[in-house]
Amino acid sequence: MNLFSALRERNPILYYAGLANLVGAFLMVLFMLVDDTQILGINRWIKPFKFFVSVTIYLFTFGWLAGDLPKSRFVRIFSIQIVVAMVVEITAIVIQAARGVKSHFNMESQEGGMVYSIMGLFILYNTLWTVLFTIRYFRADLRNLPGPYVLGARLGLFLFLLGSALGGYMSAQRGHTVGAPDGGPGLPLLNWSTRFGDLRIAHFFGLHGLQVLMLLGLFLATRRLTTRQKNAAVLVVFGSILIFVLWSYLEAMQGVPLISQE
């Protein structure tokens, strides 16, 4: 059974929603090839592309994790609710890109502020559902699954919520750049600032530490190591990611870029 078949079997709702976002990412690539209009110094379709990819990873990840839990009304409702939240989020981002205006931190007009507020409400709604899911996952009896994988998934969920909290902080600050307005020189594709602090870095590694720890746990489960050694490896990587997230946040708050190109 390949990965896509396994995802479909574990949670069809999140599988098909993730697949739709993957198609959306490919469409954004096509748009970039035929349209060079820029927003804040980068092609206007780059941001929707990144979010389509990010949402795909998010939905596939939680679809996989949901498959670890017994099928229940909660899992089904959770799946539907986060899909709804992501549909609103990605639709707003695409519409604003098509209009030639930024989607996040847009308070320059009444329409921009309204769209940004709606996005914020649905992201908060989504986060509340992931908190409930995390509580369920921590409480679930998962002794039938490899121990290092379960440990990695649980610690990864903690990192994911930390990353989400950092995203909420960015929203409250109405910007991700510290020391200058958003925009300006940045790393290719990621566009993380190379001259000032950028809060998106800590946010990114917090969110995607989840996938790293899940994959690490699955890999370690196949190795000829003691349970103690496997769990220790997961804890070391978790601690390393956590330290990096906190360090990159503190550096950003001081206006220091992760990689300087000055």
Summary of the structure (lengths in Angstrom):
residues: 262
radius of gyration: 19.0
end to end distance: 49.0
largest distance: 59.9
contacts: 856
relative contact order: 0.10
helix: 71%
strand: 4%
